[in-house]
Amino acid sequence: MASPIRILTAVPICDGHDSAINTINLEFIRHGIEVVYLGYHRSVGDIVRAAIQEDVRAIGISSYNGGHIEFFAEVIALLRKRGANDIKVFGGGGGTITHEDAAAMERKGVDNIFFAGTSLTEMTDYVRKHYGKPRGKRSRPKSPDQELAHKLTAIEDAYTAGRKRSTRNAQSKIRNPQGVHPPRRAIRNTKVIGFTGPGGAGKTTLIDELVLRFLNRSPKGRIAILSHDPSVIGEGALLGDRATMINSQNDRVFMRSMATRGQAGGLSPATHDCLTLLARSGFDYVIIETVGTGQEAMPFQKNGIVDQTVLVMNPDYGSRLQLQKIVMLDLADIVVVNKSDLQRARTAHTEIEQRLEQNRRNQRLIDTVAKRHRDPGADELFELISRGSK
Amino acid sequence: MSKLGQVVESIEKYNKFVLDQVKRARTDEEFGRGLLGRWNDIKAKIPATRTPTGLPLPRLALPEIDEAGEIARYLFGEGLPGEFPFLNGAYREMYLEPIREIQSFEKDGEPPQRPARPPLPQAEEPTRLFSGLMLAEDTNERFHYLTQHQRTHRLSTAFDGPTLYGIDSDADGVFGKIGEGGVAIDTVEDMVRLYDGFDLGSPNFSASMTISGPAPIIMAMYIAAAKRRFGPKVVPKLRGTIQADIFKEVQAQNETIFPIEASLRFLTDMVEFTTQEMPRWYPISISGYHIGEAGSTPVQQAAYTLSNGFAYAEMFAARGIPVDQFGPRLSFFLDCGLDVEYIALARVSRRIWAIGMRDVFGAGPRAQLFKLHTQTSGRSLIAAEFKNNLTRTAAELILAYMNATNSCHSNSADEPFTTPSEEWIRLAAHGQAILLEESGIFKHTMNMLSGSPGMKAVERSVETAILDEFREIERLGGVLAAVEDRYQRSQIQNAAHRYEQQIYDGIRPIIGLNRYRNGAEDVPEVKLVRTPRKKQQLQVDRLAKFKKKNAEKAKLALDKLADVVERGENCFPILLEAVEVCSLGQITGRLQEVVGRFRPMV
């Protein structure tokens, strides 16, 4: 089976018109396309960096605030400069992009502009027809990040095509993925941290806050994020974490969004191999984030390549009895009660504290309000993670 | 219970009060007689007018009732124009022309006598046209063009994308956006150029600025520009409005640059300053327009706008600003489309606001007024057979004035394509003049179209639906909690999706699009207004010069600003100093270092 088409969608800088793109994204994923959504008000640099790291087939830009001729041209110019000529660009902007504009944009390398009145079906068909063919031989990567991105794609494709099969537990043992060789540069002391927890607990926001602290603390350090979102019926997926992670759109952050592609448990069949590769690629930290998980999920254990595990909880987990059933509470090194400004948070803290004491594993419990700038709880978590040795 | 919950109770209580008064008028003879007496008195005092054809008409039309209970229902439930609860209008006479001399039409064949002097235009034209393009001097030229025939100069300013997002014209990747869709403002020097030639301290001048995320910084630039031109004494004389509506940005328009709580704090800092130092300024325009344009239903638009308004009132009161000081400085901005709710949406909103402000916030008469600017719906305009947009806008204008809006912007028919061009702007402005000056619909008689059974049915239905929305927001913990929960955002997106689906399914007819298509080429010849690269480069060069000139002073000013923000003091006075030497982007950037950036809700 061929891999789903991966594309990136975004709205240009100084443009908040996200209603069209939201509708289009949903239509794409319903038709088996994996969409990495970057959000609105996004710069050329952010878009191109994300497209290369995510190794998408094409970028779809929805522009309603003018300046589209320059903006699209700058995206294409930067893609070329970075050696990513194989990433195509298409877009639309209702009535704001005229036929004349579109002709000028196409001369500058844009594949296609959709005009007002184009049906969603036409757009989906276009993407499938033009970006769905198997890739030809790939040109030489121009940067380590691009090389890494290409290799991650190769791993994902191998799994989806059935050339490789998923081991039941992604962390069972470290294997050198076939055909994927870690970069030859010196392996640094990379620390791998796993984040899991129920959907809506604030994992993504919390990780982004940690990234901000890391970038401020370590002026030359690099960090990688492997983020997961579920594939929906129809096999598409909305990979939307980048839209929330405003601080992680940075040259010192390598981020890759993966769809679960049919595997339960919060990770993708290709996760283990991708993570192994990232862990050997010279980053200071590699953060892996699962999809929102339920009670039984046990996405990673410490005997694998994950050095430290963080469970992010929402204070609204239900009754005390529900708490007893959460398997990850026994395994996580650090448990975070996020949204600790909510009324229920104090009770949650007490109940979880009790639950952890029973484990006698010296697990840490931290309260955070990730949405708050300079949250002391997020500071504490950052210190804990950066202090703890590998 | 939050203040919003109390507002719901106050409306229910008031509605019950009206019913009680009706009952009392029918059972308590003396009370009933008193009401009849008052009613006859009101009727006797209504001045008469004559139309150009000589037809006599009263300047205020009242329902034909002579029974005490019905009189009570009208006077307490609706109120005369200009009287609580203001259903029929915030003011007594609104758009009425001055009383005509009674002319003789009786002698056959003789032309009517010309009045000694032509009737004066009304005190202030309600027309306020939104514009902004290219660089400050280009917009300035447009402002002068628009106001050349107007006695009062009411300017409405649109800013370009970089300005709306608080970044500078030299920022990465924004070059093509400079001066697109609005005017580019980076520094106080641009602000000086923008309003050049207008007397900012004159009672006949007012400036409206449509900007929210960086509103306090832009406000500070406006004040600084005015001081540069007219000295410090001009400040208390400044008249105008700045949008500064953070809630609706988060709910609908996505132009938020600081986290919500920090944004609200900067806003309150500004409001505290302007209510004290600039008594004629409207420091916030609580806007449903963008909520409507983002796809909400009319009821959602009114409900979210009003609840946002009550939340701001609660916030300003909590800062210690007296309600009678900030209340009269709040203004509202609604969308007017073609759905039937628009027959009465603003009427109902005005009533809810007045009752809530009086009974929950203890506001005096001036702080109860829902002062409204309306804009016809941009979303209702389409590219296909775009000249139909003239008719759409005309119908919307009638609805807007039926709601007794205080001022109005009519959209240009070429809006689906570009920043409106002069030809279509002129037609849009003339549309209003034709309606208000040429036609007799609104100039002779107040209440000309109020109170029809259909309108009343819409009023009742809309009010009930708005209160239901209030209850839902209250259940979620109030406006701020609901906003952080993405409640309004999701509701709006859902409604937008349904609207598009209805167009697609043909349930919602759009002439020229899903009905009566003529099959011709959809994109017409419209002359596009685009900012030339040379001008964009000029803006970047000017900014570089400004930054170079002020480099050292800017650093000091930014440090001082950051310090005050860290300490939690009102930062507006320091902003006023900072804008003298810092650009918009420099200030935004420094503030974001202290309070963080807004994380989009997706």
Boltz contact constraints between the chains, C-beta under 6 A:
constraints:
  - contact:
      token1: [A, 13]
      token2: [B, 173]
      max_distance: 6.0
  - contact:
      token1: [A, 13]
      token2: [B, 174]
      max_distance: 6.0
  - contact:
      token1: [A, 14]
      token2: [B, 161]
      max_distance: 6.0
  - contact:
      token1: [A, 14]
      token2: [B, 162]
      max_distance: 6.0
  - contact:
      token1: [A, 14]
      token2: [B, 165]
      max_distance: 6.0
  - contact:
      token1: [A, 14]
      token2: [B, 174]
      max_distance: 6.0
  - contact:
      token1: [A, 14]
      token2: [B, 177]
      max_distance: 6.0
  - contact:
      token1: [A, 16]
      token2: [B, 253]
      max_distance: 6.0
  - contact:
      token1: [A, 16]
      token2: [B, 254]
      max_distance: 6.0
  - contact:
      token1: [A, 16]
      token2: [B, 255]
      max_distance: 6.0
  - contact:
      token1: [A, 19]
      token2: [B, 496]
      max_distance: 6.0
  - contact:
      token1: [A, 39]
      token2: [B, 600]
      max_distance: 6.0
  - contact:
      token1: [A, 39]
      token2: [B, 602]
      max_distance: 6.0
  - contact:
      token1: [A, 40]
      token2: [B, 254]
      max_distance: 6.0
  - contact:
      token1: [A, 43]
      token2: [B, 172]
      max_distance: 6.0
  - contact:
      token1: [A, 43]
      token2: [B, 173]
      max_distance: 6.0
  - contact:
      token1: [A, 44]
      token2: [B, 173]
      max_distance: 6.0
  - contact:
      token1: [A, 45]
      token2: [B, 172]
      max_distance: 6.0
  - contact:
      token1: [A, 65]
      token2: [B, 161]
      max_distance: 6.0
  - contact:
      token1: [A, 65]
      token2: [B, 181]
      max_distance: 6.0
  - contact:
      token1: [A, 66]
      token2: [B, 180]
      max_distance: 6.0
  - contact:
      token1: [A, 66]
      token2: [B, 181]
      max_distance: 6.0
  - contact:
      token1: [A, 67]
      token2: [B, 176]
      max_distance: 6.0
  - contact:
      token1: [A, 67]
      token2: [B, 177]
      max_distance: 6.0
  - contact:
      token1: [A, 67]
      token2: [B, 180]
      max_distance: 6.0
  - contact:
      token1: [A, 70]
      token2: [B, 175]
      max_distance: 6.0
  - contact:
      token1: [A, 70]
      token2: [B, 176]
      max_distance: 6.0
  - contact:
      token1: [A, 71]
      token2: [B, 176]
      max_distance: 6.0
  - contact:
      token1: [A, 95]
      token2: [B, 383]
      max_distance: 6.0
  - contact:
      token1: [A, 95]
      token2: [B, 416]
      max_distance: 6.0
  - contact:
      token1: [A, 95]
      token2: [B, 417]
      max_distance: 6.0
  - contact:
      token1: [A, 99]
      token2: [B, 523]
      max_distance: 6.0
  - contact:
      token1: [A, 116]
      token2: [B, 383]
      max_distance: 6.0
  - contact:
      token1: [A, 240]
      token2: [B, 602]
      max_distance: 6.0
  - contact:
      token1: [A, 243]
      token2: [B, 600]
      max_distance: 6.0
  - contact:
      token1: [A, 243]
      token2: [B, 602]
      max_distance: 6.0
  - contact:
      token1: [A, 246]
      token2: [B, 597]
      max_distance: 6.0
  - contact:
      token1: [A, 246]
      token2: [B, 599]
      max_distance: 6.0
  - contact:
      token1: [A, 373]
      token2: [B, 259]
      max_distance: 6.0
  - contact:
      token1: [A, 373]
      token2: [B, 595]
      max_distance: 6.0
  - contact:
      token1: [A, 373]
      token2: [B, 596]
      max_distance: 6.0
